[in-house]
Amino acid sequence: MAFQRTEAFGEKTSPLDLHETEKRLIAQALAATNGNITAAAKKLGISRRTLHRKLNEMNAVKAQAETATGKTD
């Protein structure tokens, strides 16, 4: 019996998209810890400093994309 990718991984985006997977895991860890950066980093198995760096990088990419499309909040 063959499975579709979306069935096997339960998602619509490619499961091989590392950046999207990383964003989703970070968001889940932050939600599970009520936004506590230290606890979320511990849950992810990374340092608090690394989590801050990843969040800053994600915010920079988001801001750059919004600037490119002319979209602002």
BALOBA-1460 file (C-alpha; in Angstrom, 3 decimals):
// residues 73
<rec num="1" residu="m" x="0.000" y="0.000" z="0.000"/>
<rec num="2" residu="a" x="1.505" y="3.346" z="-1.071"/>
<rec num="3" residu="f" x="1.065" y="6.542" z="0.899"/>
<rec num="4" residu="q" x="1.012" y="10.085" z="-0.328"/>
<rec num="5" residu="r" x="3.609" y="12.411" z="1.191"/>
<rec num="6" residu="t" x="0.933" y="14.506" z="2.858"/>
<rec num="7" residu="e" x="-0.588" y="11.397" z="4.422"/>
<rec num="8" residu="a" x="2.735" y="10.087" z="5.656"/>
<rec num="9" residu="f" x="3.862" y="13.378" z="7.158"/>
<rec num="10" residu="g" x="0.496" y="14.977" z="7.883"/>
<rec num="11" residu="e" x="1.348" y="18.287" z="6.265"/>
<rec num="12" residu="k" x="0.865" y="20.101" z="3.000"/>
<rec num="13" residu="t" x="4.354" y="21.601" z="2.686"/>
<rec num="14" residu="s" x="7.319" y="19.501" z="1.744"/>
<rec num="15" residu="p" x="8.628" y="17.662" z="4.811"/>
<rec num="16" residu="l" x="12.112" y="18.248" z="3.452"/>
<rec num="17" residu="d" x="11.852" y="22.033" z="3.828"/>
<rec num="18" residu="l" x="14.280" y="22.487" z="6.712"/>
<rec num="19" residu="h" x="13.524" y="26.156" z="7.328"/>
<rec num="20" residu="e" x="9.766" y="25.641" z="7.527"/>
<rec num="21" residu="t" x="10.214" y="22.621" z="9.790"/>
<rec num="22" residu="e" x="12.544" y="24.601" z="12.048"/>
<rec num="23" residu="k" x="10.074" y="27.508" z="12.218"/>
<rec num="24" residu="r" x="7.230" y="25.139" z="13.080"/>
<rec num="25" residu="l" x="9.236" y="23.402" z="15.832"/>
<rec num="26" residu="i" x="10.303" y="26.712" z="17.343"/>
<rec num="27" residu="a" x="6.720" y="27.974" z="17.283"/>
<rec num="28" residu="q" x="5.507" y="24.760" z="18.934"/>
<rec num="29" residu="a" x="8.176" y="24.961" z="21.642"/>
<rec num="30" residu="l" x="7.350" y="28.607" z="22.355"/>
<rec num="31" residu="a" x="3.624" y="27.823" z="22.513"/>
<rec num="32" residu="a" x="4.237" y="24.882" z="24.838"/>
<rec num="33" residu="t" x="6.287" y="27.082" z="27.183"/>
<rec num="34" residu="n" x="4.003" y="30.133" z="27.002"/>
<rec num="35" residu="g" x="6.718" y="32.141" z="25.237"/>
<rec num="36" residu="n" x="9.470" y="31.310" z="27.735"/>
<rec num="37" residu="i" x="12.623" y="31.473" z="25.595"/>
<rec num="38" residu="t" x="14.831" y="29.626" z="28.085"/>
<rec num="39" residu="a" x="12.358" y="26.760" z="28.519"/>
<rec num="40" residu="a" x="11.681" y="26.577" z="24.768"/>
<rec num="41" residu="a" x="15.411" y="26.372" z="24.026"/>
<rec num="42" residu="k" x="15.800" y="23.616" z="26.600"/>
<rec num="43" residu="k" x="12.861" y="21.743" z="25.043"/>
<rec num="44" residu="l" x="14.517" y="22.052" z="21.620"/>
<rec num="45" residu="g" x="17.909" y="20.968" z="22.929"/>
<rec num="46" residu="i" x="19.645" y="24.204" z="21.956"/>
<rec num="47" residu="s" x="21.037" y="27.131" z="23.918"/>
<rec num="48" residu="r" x="18.964" y="30.213" z="24.693"/>
<rec num="49" residu="r" x="21.448" y="32.245" z="22.677"/>
<rec num="50" residu="t" x="20.995" y="29.980" z="19.639"/>
<rec num="51" residu="l" x="17.218" y="30.263" z="19.892"/>
<rec num="52" residu="h" x="17.475" y="34.069" z="20.058"/>
<rec num="53" residu="r" x="19.725" y="34.034" z="16.971"/>
<rec num="54" residu="k" x="17.280" y="31.836" z="15.061"/>
<rec num="55" residu="l" x="14.342" y="34.064" z="16.033"/>
<rec num="56" residu="n" x="16.264" y="37.172" z="14.938"/>
<rec num="57" residu="e" x="17.124" y="35.519" z="11.610"/>
<rec num="58" residu="m" x="13.501" y="34.531" z="11.044"/>
<rec num="59" residu="n" x="12.343" y="38.076" z="11.832"/>
<rec num="60" residu="a" x="14.936" y="39.524" z="9.436"/>
<rec num="61" residu="v" x="13.807" y="37.213" z="6.620"/>
<rec num="62" residu="k" x="10.160" y="38.096" z="7.296"/>
<rec num="63" residu="a" x="10.907" y="41.834" z="7.270"/>
<rec num="64" residu="q" x="12.925" y="41.485" z="4.068"/>
<rec num="65" residu="a" x="10.079" y="39.599" z="2.376"/>
<rec num="66" residu="e" x="7.552" y="42.210" z="3.463"/>
<rec num="67" residu="t" x="9.769" y="45.013" z="2.156"/>
<rec num="68" residu="a" x="10.184" y="43.227" z="-1.173"/>
<rec num="69" residu="t" x="6.421" y="42.814" z="-1.591"/>
<rec num="70" residu="g" x="5.600" y="46.276" z="-0.253"/>
<rec num="71" residu="k" x="3.533" y="44.732" z="2.534"/>
<rec num="72" residu="t" x="3.581" y="46.299" z="5.996"/>
<rec num="73" residu="d" x="1.487" y="45.743" z="9.111"/>
